[in-house]
Amino acid sequence: MLQHAPTLTRLVGELKKLPGIGERTALRLAFHLLKSPQNLGSLAEALTQVQERVCACSVCFALTEQNPCPICSGGRDSSVICVVETSQDMLALERSNAYHGSYHVLQGAISPLHGVNPDDLRIRELLMRIEQGKVEEVVIATNFTVEGETTALYLARQLKPLGIRVTRLAHGIPLGSDIEFVDPATVQWAMKGRSEL
Amino acid sequence: MLQHAPTLTRLVGELKKLPGIGERTALRLAFHLLKSPQNLGSLAEALTQVQERVCACSVCFALTEQNPCPICSGGRDSSVICVVETSQDMLALERSNAYHGSYHVLQGAISPLHGVNPDDLRIRELLMRIEQGKVEEVVIATNFTVEGETTALYLARQLKPLGIRVTRLAHGIPLGSDIEFVDPATVQWAMKGRSEL
């Protein structure tokens, strides 16, 4: 049947491009959408709207519908910049409600293996923001992966000569976890970073 | 950030309606699509095309882009009708390459618990097809669930008085499976249906 349904084949092909969705799931999703034409229409519309309206903020490069984004234009503390890899990371930090400064989205991390060099990231723009403004601290919140750590190290080397305080999110045992099952490297960091009670 | 991005919130909401996709996966998919605007556009287009072009075949009620569908209009044996619950089931039978007759998609199965009565299915249309044509056999290929079995029984009672051969797909041990782990009811069916070697 699918051979005779080119639009269905195409939809399945498009769905398969999404992360974690294979041939079978794509077929299931496509048939589910066909069963509810209303959902199908509103998904198509939502996609088109997102494509039309969402862009990168010209200041912090987070995905946004207003430019500059509500955080950059929202009167938040601009003397602290938190550097993250992606808009999703920024979202996670916002959810924690623990930070009230501004952000800078690098749009990736340094990864020579994948051909991502410092020039491919928004590092130049970060340095320009620092030159222009009265930035006192940069909190580096790149991921704790090889790529993220490399990026953090690179940024620290670039920023420290400018006389700015450069900090990094703390390593340690996650809340609610059993020390027995935490990996040794994390326990090591938690021990090093122990604090007075 | 999401509070300030109504189109993104809407896209996440639409994605969440899909089976097996929750808030987190929906967010991940949305951000993935935002990273590749080309994919986003072509997914939206594929959805719109499917919505415009796919409909139910007026003969067998399978989802199709041509009406009647390629199977109904393709010169296949119309003296045998295979009755399935959904277009996906039909697709699975077509993949097996074991059947060369025509199909009839009921668009569901009898399920009083979910308020699905025989009148809600395409049973009337099946009876009309049988009255009009020279149908010799109806192969009932509804699922082997309570709903599917109920539907099969109901159909058999309706069709047998018309003097038609009514058959059902065989129960048995699936290929490649270990008898040790097959459920007792299936083993029972397999024993009853054993054949000469």
Interface residues (C-beta under 8 A of the other chain):
Chain A: M1 L2 H4 A5 P6 T7 L8 R10 L11 G13 E14 L15 K17 L18 P19 G20 T25 L27 R28 L29 A30 F31 H32 L33 L34 P37 N39 L40 G41 S42 L43 A44 A46 L47 T48 Q49 V50 Q51 E52 R53 V54 A62 L63 T64 E65 Q66 C69 P70 I71 T86 S87 Q88 M90 L91 E94
Chain B: M1 L2 H4 A5 P6 T7 L8 R10 L11 G13 E14 L15 K17 L18 P19 G20 T25 L27 R28 L29 A30 F31 H32 L33 L34 P37 N39 L40 G41 S42 L43 A44 A46 L47 T48 Q49 V50 Q51 E52 R53 V54 A62 L63 T64 E65 Q66 C69 P70 I71 T86 S87 Q88 M90 L91 E94
